[in-house]
Amino acid sequence: MIDAGKLRHRVSLQEHQSTRDPDTGDVIKQWVELGKLWASVEPLSARESIAAAAEQSKVVARIVTRHNPRVTARMRFVHRGKAYNVEGVLPDRDSGLEYQTHPVSEGVNDG
């Protein structure tokens, strides 16, 4: 079980969506907020960063949230104006239904 006090950061969960411009018919792609979640935003430690670089991983942090089946690797979190691309969804070890850990990368993600 995760201590609720650790989920002290408010993050925006966003999904990349496509719509058509009603005037031109052009496809418009944009990030749309699905909601706000309480989370723990944890940058990788120095040791983890070195290991990630050795593996050529782009993961820079992990974001922990309560279990939420809506979150997929095609989404992103925004925290303090910085976008974090979801690289995976890892359920907790005990039940898989309490919380989930999301390895995240930075940079432009076009969905």
C-alpha positions as CSV (number, residue, x, y, z in Angstrom):
1,M,0.0,0.0,0.0
2,I,1.3,3.5,-0.8
3,D,1.2,6.2,1.8
4,A,-1.3,8.9,0.5
5,G,1.1,11.6,1.8
6,K,3.7,10.6,-0.8
7,L,1.2,11.5,-3.6
8,R,1.8,15.2,-3.1
9,H,2.2,16.5,-6.6
10,R,-0.7,17.5,-8.8
11,V,-0.2,16.3,-12.4
12,S,-2.3,16.7,-15.6
13,L,-2.9,13.4,-17.5
14,Q,-3.1,14.2,-21.2
15,E,-3.9,12.2,-24.3
16,H,-3.0,13.1,-27.9
17,Q,-6.2,13.5,-30.0
18,S,-6.9,14.3,-33.6
19,T,-9.9,16.4,-34.8
20,R,-10.9,17.9,-38.1
21,D,-11.0,21.6,-38.6
22,P,-14.7,22.2,-39.6
23,D,-13.7,25.0,-42.1
24,T,-10.7,23.5,-43.8
25,G,-11.1,19.8,-43.1
26,D,-7.4,19.7,-42.0
27,V,-6.5,17.2,-39.2
28,I,-5.6,19.0,-36.0
29,K,-3.5,17.1,-33.5
30,Q,-3.4,18.3,-29.9
31,W,-2.9,17.2,-26.3
32,V,-6.2,17.1,-24.4
33,E,-6.3,17.0,-20.6
34,L,-8.3,14.0,-19.3
35,G,-8.0,15.0,-15.7
36,K,-5.7,15.8,-12.8
37,L,-4.2,13.2,-10.6
38,W,-2.3,13.2,-7.3
39,A,1.1,11.7,-7.9
40,S,4.7,11.4,-6.7
41,V,7.2,12.7,-9.3
42,E,10.6,11.2,-8.6
43,P,13.6,12.1,-10.7
44,L,16.0,9.2,-11.2
45,S,18.9,8.9,-8.7
46,A,22.4,9.5,-9.9
47,R,23.0,5.7,-10.0
48,E,19.8,5.1,-11.9
49,S,20.6,7.8,-14.4
50,I,24.1,6.3,-15.1
51,A,22.4,2.9,-15.5
52,A,19.8,4.3,-17.8
53,A,22.5,6.1,-19.9
54,A,24.4,2.8,-20.2
55,E,21.2,1.1,-21.5
56,Q,20.5,4.2,-23.8
57,S,17.3,4.6,-22.0
58,K,15.4,7.9,-22.3
59,V,13.7,7.5,-18.9
60,V,14.5,10.5,-16.6
61,A,12.0,10.0,-13.8
62,R,9.2,7.9,-12.4
63,I,5.7,9.1,-11.6
64,V,3.7,7.0,-9.1
65,T,-0.1,7.3,-9.1
66,R,-3.0,5.4,-7.6
67,H,-4.1,2.5,-9.9
68,N,-5.8,4.0,-12.9
69,P,-6.7,1.7,-15.9
70,R,-7.0,4.8,-18.2
71,V,-3.3,5.5,-18.2
72,T,-1.4,4.1,-21.2
73,A,2.0,4.5,-22.7
74,R,0.5,6.7,-25.4
75,M,-0.2,9.5,-22.8
76,R,1.8,12.1,-21.0
77,F,1.8,13.8,-17.6
78,V,2.4,17.5,-17.2
79,H,3.9,18.7,-13.9
80,R,5.0,22.3,-13.3
81,G,4.9,23.1,-17.0
82,K,7.1,20.1,-18.0
83,A,5.7,17.3,-20.1
84,Y,6.7,13.7,-19.3
85,N,5.9,11.0,-21.8
86,V,4.7,7.8,-20.3
87,E,7.0,4.9,-21.3
88,G,5.2,2.2,-19.4
89,V,2.7,1.3,-16.7
90,L,4.0,-1.0,-13.9
91,P,1.4,-2.3,-11.4
92,D,2.3,-2.6,-7.7
93,R,3.9,-5.9,-6.7
94,D,1.3,-6.9,-4.1
95,S,-2.2,-6.7,-5.7
96,G,-1.6,-4.8,-8.9
97,L,-4.6,-2.7,-8.0
98,E,-3.2,-0.2,-5.4
99,Y,-0.8,2.0,-7.3
100,Q,1.2,2.0,-10.5
101,T,4.6,3.3,-11.4
102,H,5.2,5.1,-14.8
103,P,8.7,5.4,-16.1
104,V,8.7,8.7,-18.0
105,S,10.9,10.5,-20.5
106,E,11.1,14.2,-21.5
107,G,10.8,15.7,-24.9
108,V,8.4,16.1,-27.7
109,N,5.9,13.3,-28.1
110,D,3.5,13.5,-31.0
111,G,1.4,10.7,-29.7
